[in-house]
């Protein structure tokens, strides 16, 4: 499949998630950054100066260094960005600004977002490539209903991503009756401001992340729901979660207990996990990993430091699969998912690639 160059803008480009977009898009085969936007305090500056503080320090938090082409680009005021000049907007801003800015952009072009502002709207799907591609059909009606030429498609919460990827093949093959998950989330999930300061997290565990558990519980059911007649019916099983913050830089670890609808075996579950995402391995989706799920047989894995970067952070790693005798058809496992790659910018780029392949994002003539 030959894809014309899709011209994109990155909004919130100076923040942590925005920088992850720039890093992942630096050598993309068909997404080309042509505009950067951020808050008024960064507007009018070259990007390299917008992320430089008064001491001269360049506050770049992604891997490597900024691409010289991006570093030289002038940053625009996000409120003044003319989205009609691009084919696609990636946004990496907080929920409040997203609620105001994203509809303005969607008047003209598709918007793919890391913000939660529109995740729970009835006409907004939460897309995870390899799981619920049929939900993307909602986007065609969304724009028409709202009077937009484009649409808004947010990514799921980073904690939801690994859980949903591991539950999807189990739900398809065996049916999921009930889920309980405890997360041990990295500090990068809190961002840089306000974040989690070192004196809070070193030698410690923070037992509460505001609104996180509610997001996981609601989003998982939406992602794994059934699409029919233009609407998503949430998955019928119960999801319970306890979300905590730990002293890990990147990578969310989750301990999952799942009750299935029928009896199965370790071998059948492992086979279902390993088969997930076979349809993504094609040139049209250059960010797709060789495997969406990697299964460890070593009982001491997965570990965030050792496993978060598998396939450049795009593969969810699972291990410690064993029966849970506390409930009928119960199973337990541990997963590690990269929260700032598959769980944020690069995962959103993968959604963009899938929507290009589906004809929902098109390069203008």
MARMI-221700 format. One record per residue (C-alpha): z, x, y. Coordinates in pm, 1 decimal. Example, Ala and Ser with C-alpha at 12.3 -4.5 7.8 and 13.67 -1.06 7.14 Angstrom:
<rs>
(r (780.0,1230.0,-450.0))
(r (714.0,1367.0,-106.0))
</rs>
This chain:
<rs>
(r (0.0,0.0,0.0))
(r (-105.8,142.4,334.6))
(r (131.4,55.5,619.4))
(r (42.6,88.9,985.2))
(r (296.7,259.9,1208.2))
(r (570.2,16.2,1308.8))
(r (706.2,96.8,1654.0))
(r (1082.2,50.8,1671.9))
(r (1361.5,55.0,1926.5))
(r (1716.6,157.5,1835.4))
(r (1984.9,-18.1,2041.8))
(r (2334.3,129.4,2041.6))
(r (2166.1,463.5,1981.0))
(r (2453.9,681.1,2107.0))
(r (2719.0,540.4,1871.3))
(r (2797.8,641.8,1514.6))
(r (2577.8,377.2,1349.0))
(r (2300.9,435.2,1603.3))
(r (2303.2,805.4,1524.3))
(r (2272.6,724.3,1155.6))
(r (1959.0,525.5,1239.3))
(r (1811.9,820.5,1429.4))
(r (1890.8,1061.1,1146.5))
(r (1737.4,835.8,881.2))
(r (1427.2,754.3,1087.7))
(r (1348.5,1110.7,1198.3))
(r (1082.5,1160.9,930.5))
(r (1013.2,805.0,820.6))
(r (655.5,754.7,699.9))
(r (585.3,436.2,899.7))
(r (881.1,349.6,1128.2))
(r (843.7,538.4,1456.7))
(r (1116.1,532.7,1722.9))
(r (956.2,472.2,2061.8))
(r (1259.2,345.1,2257.2))
(r (1632.6,414.9,2265.2))
(r (1885.2,190.6,2437.6))
(r (2259.3,189.6,2492.2))
(r (2519.6,90.4,2750.5))
(r (2462.0,130.0,3125.5))
(r (2665.9,452.7,3132.3))
(r (2405.1,618.7,2909.0))
(r (2097.9,461.0,3067.6))
(r (1868.7,688.2,3265.9))
(r (1973.5,1001.1,3078.0))
(r (1788.1,1202.0,2818.9))
(r (1941.8,1122.7,2481.5))
(r (2077.0,1478.1,2442.2))
(r (2265.2,1433.4,2772.5))
(r (2381.4,1080.9,2690.7))
(r (2575.7,1215.0,2390.0))
(r (2704.8,1523.1,2574.4))
(r (3054.2,1504.4,2725.9))
(r (3184.0,1674.8,3042.5))
(r (3277.0,1990.3,2851.5))
(r (2921.2,2032.0,2728.3))
(r (3001.6,1925.6,2371.6))
(r (2725.0,1726.0,2204.2))
(r (2890.7,1437.9,2021.7))
(r (2650.1,1403.9,1730.7))
(r (2821.0,1273.2,1415.9))
(r (2528.8,1226.7,1176.4))
(r (2397.7,1494.8,940.9))
(r (2207.6,1787.1,1091.1))
(r (2104.1,1773.3,1455.9))
(r (1916.9,1513.3,1660.2))
(r (1541.0,1528.6,1616.4))
(r (1401.1,1709.5,1924.5))
(r (1166.1,1417.3,1991.5))
(r (1458.1,1175.8,2006.2))
(r (1680.8,1417.4,2199.0))
(r (1425.6,1428.8,2480.3))
(r (1377.6,1051.5,2503.9))
(r (1522.0,864.5,2800.9))
(r (1789.9,610.1,2712.2))
(r (1737.5,260.1,2848.9))
(r (1994.8,-1.1,2942.5))
(r (2016.6,-228.9,2636.6))
(r (2027.0,-535.7,2861.3))
(r (1696.8,-435.0,3021.9))
(r (1506.0,-336.1,2708.5))
(r (1163.8,-504.6,2689.4))
(r (1142.4,-586.4,2319.7))
(r (786.1,-713.6,2356.4))
(r (674.5,-349.0,2378.4))
(r (785.4,-271.4,2021.0))
(r (734.7,-420.8,1673.7))
(r (1097.5,-413.8,1556.6))
(r (1444.8,-362.5,1699.6))
(r (1729.6,-201.8,1505.5))
(r (2065.4,-280.9,1667.0))
(r (2388.9,-89.1,1611.2))
(r (2624.5,-250.4,1861.9))
(r (2953.7,-437.9,1839.7))
(r (2953.8,-808.3,1760.9))
(r (3017.7,-919.9,2121.0))
(r (2717.3,-746.0,2278.7))
(r (2507.0,-833.2,1971.9))
(r (2567.2,-1204.3,2027.4))
(r (2411.9,-1173.1,2372.0))
(r (2144.4,-907.9,2318.6))
(r (1996.9,-987.0,1978.8))
(r (1860.0,-1335.1,2064.3))
(r (1688.1,-1184.1,2370.7))
(r (1510.2,-933.7,2149.7))
(r (1435.1,-1192.5,1878.4))
(r (1244.5,-1397.5,2134.1))
(r (973.4,-1134.5,2088.2))
(r (1020.5,-938.7,1762.8))
(r (1231.0,-913.5,1445.7))
(r (1582.7,-773.8,1488.4))
(r (1766.4,-594.6,1206.7))
(r (2133.1,-553.6,1287.3))
(r (2449.0,-383.9,1165.4))
(r (2664.1,-631.1,1363.1))
(r (2845.8,-933.6,1221.9))
(r (2755.4,-1164.6,1512.7))
(r (2506.8,-1381.9,1320.0))
(r (2604.5,-1315.7,957.6))
(r (2760.0,-1655.3,901.7))
(r (2493.4,-1875.4,1061.9))
(r (2339.1,-2120.9,814.4))
(r (1982.2,-2003.1,881.4))
(r (2059.6,-1629.1,861.6))
(r (2037.4,-1455.1,522.4))
(r (2227.8,-1140.1,426.2))
(r (1959.8,-937.4,252.1))
(r (2021.3,-670.2,-9.5))
(r (1698.2,-530.8,-156.6))
(r (1689.6,-567.5,-531.2))
(r (1923.6,-867.0,-526.1))
(r (1810.6,-1156.4,-308.0))
(r (1462.0,-1096.1,-173.1))
(r (1384.5,-1468.6,-200.3))
(r (1639.7,-1533.5,76.9))
(r (1403.7,-1361.0,321.8))
(r (1193.1,-1678.7,329.3))
(r (1462.8,-1825.3,554.7))
(r (1350.7,-1589.5,828.8))
(r (1018.5,-1766.8,870.7))
(r (1194.6,-2093.8,950.7))
(r (1471.0,-1929.4,1154.4))
(r (1235.8,-1811.2,1429.0))
(r (1054.5,-2146.3,1449.7))
(r (1381.2,-2339.9,1463.1))
(r (1523.6,-2124.4,1741.0))
(r (1202.3,-2087.4,1940.2))
(r (1169.0,-1715.6,1867.3))
(r (865.0,-1510.7,1774.7))
(r (1098.1,-1290.0,1571.1))
(r (1422.7,-1339.0,1383.1))
(r (1767.3,-1183.1,1330.7))
(r (1858.9,-1034.1,992.7))
(r (2201.4,-862.7,986.8))
(r (2314.0,-633.5,708.7))
(r (2628.7,-725.8,513.6))
(r (2965.0,-568.5,583.1))
(r (2973.3,-216.5,435.7))
(r (3256.3,-308.4,198.4))
(r (3059.7,-603.7,65.3))
(r (2752.0,-397.0,-20.7))
(r (2882.1,-202.1,-321.6))
(r (3066.4,-506.2,-455.4))
(r (2760.4,-730.4,-429.4))
(r (2534.0,-472.4,-592.2))
(r (2761.8,-439.6,-892.9))
(r (2825.4,-813.3,-927.9))
(r (2463.2,-927.6,-895.4))
(r (2341.2,-815.7,-1240.5))
(r (2663.2,-942.5,-1401.5))
(r (2622.3,-1283.7,-1238.4))
(r (2257.8,-1306.5,-1349.7))
(r (2320.2,-1200.1,-1706.9))
(r (2662.3,-1341.7,-1791.4))
(r (2781.1,-1559.7,-1501.0))
(r (3075.0,-1462.3,-1280.6))
(r (3375.8,-1691.9,-1281.7))
(r (3622.9,-1503.7,-1063.9))
(r (3652.5,-1171.7,-877.5))
(r (3941.7,-970.4,-738.9))
(r (3876.9,-644.9,-554.2))
(r (4100.0,-384.0,-389.7))
(r (3921.5,-144.8,-153.7))
(r (4020.4,205.4,-46.4))
(r (3796.4,249.5,256.4))
(r (3699.5,563.7,442.0))
(r (3794.4,626.3,803.2))
(r (3429.1,637.6,914.2))
(r (3421.9,263.5,852.6))
(r (3649.3,228.0,1154.4))
(r (3400.3,404.5,1382.2))
(r (3495.1,650.2,1654.9))
(r (3646.6,411.5,1905.4))
(r (3914.7,299.8,1862.7))
(r (3895.6,420.6,1503.4))
(r (4193.6,545.3,1305.5))
(r (4369.9,839.9,1460.4))
(r (4471.8,1132.8,1242.8))
(r (4845.8,1076.3,1278.0))
(r (4797.9,726.5,1135.5))
(r (4591.5,816.8,831.5))
(r (4701.2,1164.9,716.1))
(r (4960.2,1139.9,436.9))
(r (4924.4,765.0,455.5))
(r (4738.8,448.9,356.4))
(r (4677.0,162.9,599.8))
(r (4723.6,-164.2,405.5))
(r (4536.8,-394.1,644.5))
(r (4192.7,-395.9,808.6))
(r (4156.8,-694.4,1044.6))
(r (3906.1,-957.9,926.6))
(r (3773.1,-733.6,647.4))
(r (3893.0,-939.5,354.2))
(r (3750.8,-1260.6,496.1))
(r (3412.3,-1092.5,549.6))
(r (3397.9,-962.1,192.6))
(r (3495.5,-1295.9,43.1))
(r (3246.4,-1500.8,245.9))
(r (2954.6,-1256.4,239.2))
(r (2962.4,-1185.0,-134.6))
(r (2922.7,-1553.6,-213.9))
(r (2638.4,-1589.1,39.1))
(r (2446.4,-1284.9,-88.0))
(r (2470.5,-1399.9,-449.6))
(r (2403.4,-1763.7,-364.8))
(r (2105.5,-1974.2,-471.5))
(r (1813.6,-2027.7,-232.0))
(r (1634.5,-2363.2,-248.5))
(r (1478.1,-2604.2,0.3))
(r (1527.8,-2363.5,288.0))
(r (1903.0,-2319.5,242.1))
(r (2149.0,-2095.6,57.3))
(r (2412.9,-2250.2,-165.0))
(r (2695.0,-1995.0,-194.4))
(r (2777.0,-1859.7,-539.8))
(r (3035.0,-2088.1,-703.1))
(r (3291.5,-1827.5,-807.4))
(r (3610.9,-1733.5,-622.9))
(r (3640.8,-1392.2,-454.2))
(r (3976.1,-1240.4,-359.3))
(r (4009.5,-902.8,-190.2))
(r (4268.1,-663.0,-49.7))
(r (4117.7,-407.6,188.3))
(r (4291.1,-80.9,278.2))
(r (4208.2,235.8,473.4))
(r (4258.7,581.5,319.2))
(r (4220.3,943.6,430.1))
(r (3860.1,985.6,312.8))
(r (3581.0,1070.8,557.5))
(r (3297.8,868.8,402.9))
(r (3252.9,646.9,100.3))
(r (3435.2,326.0,12.7))
(r (3608.3,310.8,-326.3))
(r (3675.6,-31.8,-479.4))
(r (3871.8,-135.1,-788.5))
(r (3714.2,-455.3,-920.6))
(r (3848.2,-710.0,-1168.4))
(r (3587.5,-967.2,-1274.1))
(r (3608.5,-1263.7,-1507.7))
(r (3271.7,-1348.6,-1661.8))
(r (3154.5,-1688.5,-1781.2))
(r (3079.7,-1564.1,-2133.1))
(r (3173.7,-1285.3,-2368.5))
(r (2979.0,-959.9,-2349.7))
(r (3009.0,-589.8,-2430.3))
(r (3030.9,-257.6,-2246.7))
(r (2678.8,-179.2,-2362.1))
(r (2535.2,-504.4,-2226.0))
(r (2706.4,-465.5,-1888.2))
(r (2593.7,-104.6,-1858.4))
(r (2235.7,-201.3,-1945.0))
(r (2237.8,-477.7,-1681.6))
(r (2360.3,-235.4,-1415.4))
(r (2104.3,31.0,-1501.7))
(r (1816.2,-218.9,-1491.6))
(r (1891.5,-334.4,-1137.5))
(r (1633.1,-244.5,-877.1))
(r (1344.0,-141.4,-1102.0))
(r (1111.8,-345.6,-877.4))
(r (1205.5,-134.3,-572.7))
(r (1062.5,190.6,-708.3))
(r (732.1,178.3,-526.3))
(r (578.6,362.2,-230.3))
(r (616.1,60.9,0.5))
(r (993.5,117.5,7.5))
(r (1039.5,488.7,80.3))
(r (1418.0,457.2,129.9))
(r (1473.6,294.5,-210.2))
(r (1676.0,516.4,-446.6))
(r (1566.4,595.5,-803.9))
(r (1856.9,373.8,-915.1))
(r (2063.2,120.4,-722.6))
(r (2355.4,170.7,-962.9))
(r (2458.5,485.3,-1149.0))
(r (2704.8,443.4,-1436.4))
(r (2953.8,721.7,-1513.9))
(r (3108.0,760.7,-1856.2))
(r (3357.0,1024.7,-1734.9))
(r (3685.8,832.2,-1681.5))
(r (3766.9,1048.8,-1377.4))
(r (3458.3,925.9,-1191.8))
(r (3346.3,792.5,-951.6))
(r (3514.4,985.8,-671.6))
(r (3404.0,951.3,-308.5))
(r (3369.2,1323.1,-239.1))
(r (3163.7,1380.1,-553.8))
(r (2960.8,1059.7,-572.7))
(r (2903.9,909.1,-225.9))
(r (2591.0,1117.0,-155.8))
(r (2406.2,1036.7,-478.1))
(r (2041.3,972.6,-387.2))
(r (2129.5,1037.4,-22.1))
(r (2401.0,774.2,-24.4))
(r (2175.6,489.7,-140.0))
(r (2312.5,449.7,-494.0))
(r (2636.9,270.0,-579.4))
(r (2826.8,462.9,-846.6))
(r (3043.6,282.9,-1102.2))
(r (3280.1,398.4,-1373.6))
(r (3596.5,324.1,-1567.2))
(r (3442.8,8.9,-1714.6))
(r (3684.9,-145.6,-1960.4))
(r (3800.6,-483.5,-2083.5))
(r (4074.2,-665.9,-1891.2))
(r (4300.0,-839.4,-2141.0))
(r (4480.3,-1038.7,-1869.8))
(r (4203.3,-1300.6,-1862.5))
(r (3929.8,-1439.1,-2084.9))
(r (3606.1,-1238.3,-2063.0))
(r (3774.8,-1007.7,-1813.8))
(r (3645.7,-663.2,-1712.6))
(r (3760.9,-387.2,-1479.3))
(r (3569.0,-107.9,-1309.9))
(r (3572.8,126.0,-1008.7))
(r (3284.4,176.3,-766.4))
(r (3198.9,412.5,-480.2))
(r (2949.1,309.4,-212.2))
(r (2841.4,509.6,94.4))
(r (2951.4,300.2,389.6))
(r (2741.9,466.0,663.1))
(r (2421.8,500.1,458.9))
(r (2352.2,215.6,215.1))
(r (2631.9,20.9,384.9))
(r (2491.2,59.6,735.2))
(r (2186.3,220.0,896.3))
(r (1985.0,342.7,598.8))
(r (2049.6,23.2,405.4))
(r (1923.1,-172.6,705.6))
(r (1611.6,45.7,715.6))
(r (1554.0,-35.7,347.1))
(r (1569.0,-406.4,437.2))
(r (1311.4,-337.2,707.8))
(r (1082.2,-170.6,455.8))
(r (1111.3,-468.9,222.6))
(r (1028.7,-709.4,507.2))
(r (724.7,-499.8,601.6))
(r (606.0,-520.3,239.5))
(r (661.3,-897.5,247.7))
(r (459.3,-935.6,568.2))
(r (757.2,-1049.5,774.9))
(r (743.8,-739.9,998.5))
(r (398.6,-649.3,1121.9))
(r (272.4,-367.0,1341.4))
(r (93.4,-498.3,1646.1))
(r (-268.5,-407.9,1704.1))
</rs>
